[in-house]
């Protein structure tokens, strides 16, 4: 059932969660998690989030809008792409990602459940 009421949340009011050089803030809107993710300089998913997620690569899909900086993504098949400010990215499961250059990369991700960013760490 779709909620027809207007909703809002303040990402700036969310407590940041930090994993190495990667930080995130999340807000919930009726089943949609909105997460602002920042990959600091030198950040890499397989270095900073691998242990937290409990997988060698990120095994979840992501839809996100890059606000600043550049993030590089490599898939298990070796395909590679960089996403920069203003790019919208859809990442299928089975990828690694890292910040490019000496500037942080910030993106806002939209997900509907099954996202490790919104769940407890793997045990």
N, C-alpha and C positions, 0 to 999 in steps of 0.2 A: 504494500500500500504506500503510495506516494504522499508525503507530508506537504500540504499546500500552504503551510504557514511560512512567513519570511523568517530567516534565521541569520544570525551573525556570530562571529567569534573573533577574538583578538589574539593573533599569533604572538604579538609582542608581549602579551601578558602570560604566555605559556612558559613554564620553567624549561630551560634548555637541558637537553640530555646530550652528554658528550662522550664520544668513543674515539679516543686518539685525536686526530686532526679533523674529525667529522663531528658536527653538532647538528641537532635538529630540535624543532619546536613543533608540536602538533596540536590541532584543534579538531573537535568533532562537530559535524553538522548532520544530524539525523542519518547516520549510517555511512557518511562520507568523511574520511579522514583527510584533512588538509595539513601537509607537513612542509615546513620550510627547512630545507637541508643546506648546510654550508660545508663544502669540502675546502678546508684551509689549504694553503700552499703545501705541497708534499703529501696530501691526503690520498689514500688509495683504499677502495672497499676491501680488497683482499688482505690488507694490512690492518686496517682500523676496525672493520665490522665483521670480519670472517668468524672470529671466535664468538661474538655476540649472536650472530645469525645461526651458527652451527653448521654451515655449509662452505664448501670451497669457493663457490661463486654465488652471486645473488641469484636465487631461484624463483624470484617473484617478478611479475610484470609491473611496470611503472609508467604513468603518464604524468609529464611534468613540463613546466614552463621555466626556462632559464632566465633569471633576472640579471645576473652579472657574472663575469668571468667565463671560463671555458671548462667543460668536463669532457674527457675522452672516455669512450666505451668500447670494449672489445668483447665480442661474443665467442662462444665455445667453438664456432666454426672458423674463427680467425677474422671475421669481418670487423671493421673498425670505423668509427665515426666520431667526430668532435661536434659538440653542441655549445653554442655561445649565446650571449644576450639576445633575447627575443625568439630563440628557437624553441619549438615545442617538440618534445621527444616522447616516443613510445618505445619502451625497452621490454622485449620479451624475456622470460626467464633464461638463466644461463649466461650471465655477463659479469664482467669486472668493470670498475669505473675509477677514474682518478682525475685530480685537478691538473690543469695544464698551465705551466708558467709559474710566476711568482705571485699571482693574484688569486684570492679565494674565488670559488665558484658557488653561487647561491641559486637554488632552484626551488620552485614550489610544486609539490607532488600531490596528486589527487588519487585516493584509493578507496575501495569499498570492501573492507575486511581483508583477511588473509595477508596482512602486511606486517612483517616483523618489526617495522618501525612503531607499530601500535600495539605490540604484544610483549609478553614477558621474554626475557632472554632464554635461549635454549639451555637445557640442562644435560 
